[in-house]
């Protein structure tokens, strides 16, 4: 009898504690079917996960600590709908933190502050079809357009702080610890920041990320400036990017520099249908590889419900090096469901 009373008391206490918390199970299931091709390779008919958004599931929640302070957590795992496989552990996000009038702090495996704004002005819904992206075949053959999308997005061991909103202005900074210091080499780190302004029809976001290797030395940097303006009948999209000290093969190279830009537009044809199109260009200096890359895309998204969207589109990109061109192309039809 005493054990039953104790058990009931524990359950009651647990229930009371849970009632003060908010825990959500959520996810995205996104898959597309189509063709993908790269010059010199056989065109492939493919069924791939994550056309618009990477397929994922997760847990997130918060607890009211009183005085406007909250404790927050998020655990997020990625998976592939085409193969049914998932990653080991919560590789997308895994953090705990606090928020309040001072802003928000996150500690753990967190996306960088630069990542917050990276895709904010990408045409074709910042999807695999976006003009800034390239094409990757199942055999690993790939093309690329923008190099400023090649940053380290969630470097782990990350300390992240976001400011509260000040009349439309927000900002964030993150610092990831390499935890690989030796007797002769300093630890690597990833320093990232952003500043954003959103009010009425206008949005502007600036991001910067520096990735210092173990032992210091030449540190690649990524810079991004994005802007959008909603005219009602259409939303204009503009993006600018720069990569310094990293070549187009992804190798740290002092003096290498790549400059890139994108123009796009989202047109709401109806309450359910939006069409998006854009053009992107990227140019290297000699040390970066002396290549020019261009990409364009046209995509449409149709909302079947609040949580389910059908999409389709075309992406094409061309890389020119020393007079030789390599072209990649995707034609896709997909379905995205959130839960």
Protein Blocks (a to p, Z undefined) as FASTA:
>chain_A
ZZmmmmmmmmmmmmmmmmmpccdddddddddddddddehiacdddddehklbccdddddd
dddebjhiacdddddddddfknopacedjfkbccdddddfkopadedjdddfklmmmmmm
gghhipaklmkbccddfkopacdfbfklmccfbggjiacdddddeehiacddddddfkla
cfkbccdddddddddddehjbccdddddddddehiajddddddddddddehjaccddddd
ddehiafkopacehiacddddddddddfblmbccddddddddddfknnopacdddddddd
ddfbfkbccddddddddddeehiacddddddddddddZZ
